[in-house]
Amino acid sequence: MRKLFFLLLLVALQTGNAQTFPNRPVRLVVGFTPGGGVDIAARTLAPRLSELIGQPVIVDNKPGAGTNIANEFVARSAPDGTTLLVTTSAVAINMALYKNLAFDTLRDFTAVSIFSESPNILVVNSKLAAASMKEFLEMARANPGKLNYSSAGSGTTQHLSAELLKLRTGISMVHVPYKGTAPSLTALIASEVDMTFANIPAILQHVKSGRLRPLASTGTRRAELMPEVPTMKEAGVNGVEVTVWYGVLAPAAIPREMVAGLAGAVARAAHDPEMRKRLAEQGAEPVGNTSEEFGRILKDEVAKWSEVVKVSGARAD
């Protein structure tokens, strides 16, 4: 089935027309400041996407309101393929985290394709007497409410990954939010907190130096850059699979032919040999799935994070 999909995409790309691709320059709108993971993903994708669709592709950063400024801007844009949103699970999380949003993630967007994905890694301070996930959970259960964890802020995947872990295992920990990944990790290295979830590029140097100890990955399989780290499932914890994906969304009424064409272009860009190499250096893997596949993932994400936000009582800063 997947081979047939890529064959059809190749045909579409080779015979592209105004219905398949936008006929004007394209903006990839990013709801984060320059330099972050989503911004890097968008800027990695843009040049190759431009080559494939035959139009200039620029990245337009519109940070603020927990990405909702960018989300609303794209949701209200003309559905002609010239304004696309590059985002992550924040667009699903915000459905539960914020009240009275001016858009609905499932109603006002059409899923195009996920460009790449990577797991988060649960890391502890190397001084913590827990060498495995099993030992960490035993420690947490023996000391309810005594362990704490940092995050890049309330409502981030780091925060909600820990809340999901609490929900699935029954442990009790205290959340200590920081304003970004860097201060969150600084606090962990300084032993101000006991654990956190973070992506591989952010922690790799600290793991190599021995300051942090990785216990488990939230991915569905082991990460190529850290193959020695088991997945949560391998470590005996079920239901804590959190893939940090970078996906492309379009306004809801975009023509299906254009969605298929853009999805094909994203897929080809993601699986380009040079692109695979660049993604691997970032601790990520290419995806390039269909609009239908991404749509199902988005629906599942909204449901999952809605449960976590409700149970944890998480609120936007």
C-alpha positions, 0 to 999 in steps of 0.5 A, a space after each residue: 500500500 505504501 509503495 503504491 502511495 509513493 508511486 502515485 505521488 511521483 506521478 502527481 509531482 511529475 504532472 503537477 498543475 495549478 490544481 495540484 500545487 499553489 500557483 503563487 509563493 507559499 508561506 509556512 507559518 510557524 507559531 514559535 520564535 526563530 531557532 526552536 524545533 518547529 522553526 528549524 523543521 520549517 526552514 529545513 523543509 522550505 527549500 526542498 519543498 520550493 524545488 518540488 512545487 515550483 514556487 518560492 516557499 518562505 517561513 513566517 514566524 508568528 509567535 504568541 498566545 501559545 501558538 494560537 496567533 499562528 493557528 488562527 491566522 492560518 485557519 482563517 486564510 484563503 484555502 488556496 495552498 499559499 498559507 500553510 501551518 507548520 506545527 507540532 502537537 501544540 495544535 492538538 493540546 491547545 484544544 483542551 488547554 485553552 478556553 474559547 479558542 477562535 478555531 477548532 483544530 479538527 474542523 478548521 484545518 486539513 491535515 497535509 502530512 507529517 514531515 518528521 518525528 522524534 521522541 522525548 527522553 526521560 532523563 534524571 540527574 545522574 546523582 539520583 539513585 535510579 539507574 532504570 525506569 523500574 527503579 525510578 518508579 519504585 522510588 516515586 511510589 515509595 516517596 509520593 509527592 517528594 520527587 519533582 520534574 521540570 518542563 519548558 512551561 505549562 502545557 508543553 509536551 514535556 509537562 504533559 508527558 510527565 502528567 501522562 506518566 503519572 496518569 498511567 503509573 499512579 505515581 505522584 510528582 510535583 511540576 516545576 515549570 520553566 520558561 524554555 528547555 534550556 533553563 529546565 535542563 539547567 535546573 535538572 543538572 543543578 539538582 534543583 529537580 529530579 527529572 524531565 522529558 526533553 528531545 535528543 539534541 537538547 540532552 545528548 551532550 549532557 548524557 555523554 558528559 555523565 551529568 544526565 542519565 536517560 531512562 526511557 524513550 517515549 517513541 514507538 521504537 528506540 532512537 537511532 542516536 540513543 539505541 541503548 535507551 529502551 522505549 517506555 513499553 520496553 521498560 514496562 510502562 504502557 500508554 506513554 508513547 509521545 511522538 514529537 511530530 512536525 506536521 503541515 496543516 492547511 485551511 479546511 476548505 483546500 481542494 483535495 487534489 492540492 492536499 494530495 499534491 502537497 502531501 506528496 511533495 512533503 513526503 518526497 522532501 522528507 525522504 530525500 537522502 540528504 534530508 534524511 541525513 540532516 534529520 538524523 543529525 537532529 535526532 529526528 526521522 522522516 515521515 511523509 505520510 498521507 493526509 488521511 493518516 495524519 488526520 487520524 493521528 491528529 484526532 487521536 492526539 486531540 483525544 489523548 491530550 484532552 484526557 491528560 489536561 482534564 485529569 492533571 488540571 493543567 492550565 495555560 500560563 
